[in-house]
Amino acid sequence: MSASSPNPLHIKHLKNSQFLQGAPDALISQVASIAYELELKAKEILINKGEKGDALYVILEGSVYVHDEGIQLNHHSRGQVIGEIAALGSLLRTASVTAAENSLFLVIEKDALFNVISGNPNFIGIIMNMLCRREESLASNIMDRSRRIVSLEKELEIGRQIQAGFLPRTIPEVEGWQINHYFKAAREVAGDFYDVFDIEGHTRIGIVIADVCDKGVGAALFMTLFRSLLRSTAKLHEYTEVSPDSKAGLLENPELILKRSVQFANNYIAETHGHTSMFASIFFGLLDPQSGHLYYINAGHEAPYIIQPGEVKQTLETTGPVVGLFAGSEYGIAETCLQPGETLFAYTDGATDIVNEQQAAFGLPRLESLLLSVEGEELIQTVVDDLNRYKGSEAQFDDITMLAVSRSGE
């Protein structure tokens, strides 16, 4: 843009800005003569990440936020300078800048500014002072952020330890049965969980594996809520009914335990936290160790397998929707039986969705092939070893949980 008579208001704004702090009036007037105004409405973009810097901006009115991939990095308001480092160095923009409100900017194009600099040797010193102040401010911000990151890492570690306490510390030991499990979070905390527990007054044991939508802290908080609702509701004694035919006067009702536990968790989440749209896929079974009989609800979860030597005997398909989205959802109850030598294998989709360096998913066929190649206690470790070999150096992006319940052969 060609030079023109400087706008007195531009001169005033430049004097008060961080850009020309301490510069002589003559120099400020020269820069003001090459500057022009730009108006943006709220949410309009001023700078796109990755574009070449060809101008710097002084905020005259309003404010902006600096962001990268949905993360807000900074906030700038009146009098502050935006984009000067990329513009002066002809560098690519390292972040995007968007108007936080209706805003007015003073635009100084790089080429016009360099023409002013070439005729004013002292301007170099002023620019250097401005850049030094900017670097000092950046260094201070980096230190502050580093301290916050360290603090957040400590908080996440505390959260990880607390969440670990919501997973079973011990698995019930049942004669004639072997129960193995595997759990690995993709981040510090996870949305997956599993549970195996006795129900006082009942001969059956509860078996749960679940996957809360999303990952990270939000999913972890809901994981603890889902797990607590299921376990505490299942253990309520009101699910024991009076039987006129029983000398003890008590009749176990595993179907009632399953149905009320899952429905209560579903309705509570949907009615109390429906605005979050959080939900979980859940497999919840009640196993009778004496007979091998299993009642279960599969609420939108990956179908567990019942494996007998050399073949998949059965897949336990869904009997109802995921838990937590719609109040009043109905859940069917199915039943099956594990014979001696058979294994119930349940998992979350983090196992089958894991990718290798070519971004190809592990997939169900590979998992099923592994399930048929090994039996009993070695099953989960065999799957884990193959998952690790398959992904190589590729990062795990989803939580992985597996549960294997094996009945000894007779």
Secondary structure, DSSP 4 states (H G I P E B T S, - for coil): ----PPPHHHHHHHHHSSTTTT--HHHHHHHHHH-EEEEE-TT-EEE-TTSBP-EEEEEEESEEEEEETTEEEEEEETT-EESHHHHHHTPBPSSEEEESSSEEEEEEEHHHHHHHHHT-THHHHHHHHHHHHHHHHHHHHHHHHHHHHHHHHHHHHHHHHHHHTTS-SSPPP-TTEEEEEEEE-SSSS-SEEEEEEE-TT-S-EEEEEEEESS-HHHHHHHHHHHHHHHHHHHT-GGGPBP-TT-TT--B--HHHHHHHHHHHHHHHHHHHHGGGT--EEEEEEEE-TTT-EEEEEEESPPPPEEEETTEEEEE----BPPBSSSTT-----EEEEPPTT-EEEEE-HHHHH-B-TT--B--HHHHHHHHTT--GGGHHHHHHHHHHHHHTTSPP-S-EEEEEEEEPP-
